[in-house]
Amino acid sequence: MTGQQFLVHAGAAFLLLFSGFGQAEDPLDTDVNQLITAGGTLTDIAFALHKDDSLIGVDTSSTSPAAVNRLPKVGYYRNLSAEGILSFEPEHLWVLEGGGSDRVLQQIEGAGVSVVVFDKPTSLQELYELIENMADRFGAQAEGKQVIAGIKSDLTTISSRKEPLKALFVLQASERGVVAAGTDTVPDLLFSYSDINNVFSHVGFKTVSTEYLLAEQPDFLVAPEHVVKSHGSKEAFCQAQALKLLEAGKNCRVLVMDSLLALGMTTRIAEAQRVVAEFANELAAGRE
């Protein structure tokens, strides 16, 4: 082999090794069996497409639908271990963006498992694209179209209020302050479709000051279930240092939501929006 040929072969090997795992653009293999999904959004979509019979394991963020509890857990999607995954002898591993380390995913793929990493949806359009992508991979295009059509028909503004309400989504409440949802988040989308004003306009989740909270005085709070449970109870959550000074905290006007429903861009997004809107409508009706 000449020096030039060696360099060509070496360069090809380097690209093969570091070009990444199975990307969503790879040629599709619609014969998907012995599948593990790591990421609640992926698991939710698999069930919605009626392809849960392909699943042999899911991660601990996969809490929806209830039938998912019959499947064994492989750990949290952000902290996967090659040994744990391979012990299930999967043929396919589908991972949501941010799941597993590159080293772990390379080890799993090196053992002969087809690994595909999907982008995490941050908008409804990206959710629809993810559903279509997974439906294509399952060979379930018709089911994918039905799921998307169902979301679009169910996701409508529901409001019977005369006056607008303001809400605060709390991801964390401690002595250091409140981590609240701003724009470009699932909670903000739920608020906007429910005719509710988000008290914060920052992008993503950020810590906000007690002074700002006191000035804004949201009409009610929304929090994921796991956050409230970390305080022991809803009442204890309302007594968090940064919340008990608010009227909504004093009166414990809190909507506690299933964590995946509140934070996940899933096929249940319309259900999540309906839960938020109905809580706000009931609160408004009680004031009239």
Secondary structure as UniProt FT lines:
FT   HELIX           3..18
FT   STRAND          22..23
FT   TURN            24..25
FT   STRAND          35..38
FT   HELIX           40..48
FT   TURN            49..50
FT   HELIX           52..54
FT   STRAND          55..58
FT   TURN            60..61
FT   HELIX           66..70
FT   HELIX           77..79
FT   HELIX           82..86
FT   TURN            87..88
FT   STRAND          92..96
FT   TURN            97..98
FT   HELIX           102..110
FT   TURN            111..112
FT   STRAND          114..118
FT   HELIX           124..138
FT   HELIX           141..154
FT   STRAND          165..174
FT   TURN            175..176
FT   STRAND          177..181
FT   HELIX           186..193
FT   TURN            194..195
FT   STRAND          196..198
FT   STRAND          205..208
FT   HELIX           210..216
FT   STRAND          220..224
FT   HELIX           225..229
FT   TURN            230..231
FT   HELIX           234..238
FT   TURN            241..245
FT   HELIX           247..250
FT   TURN            251..252
FT   STRAND          254..257
FT   HELIX           259..263
FT   TURN            267..268
FT   HELIX           269..287
//
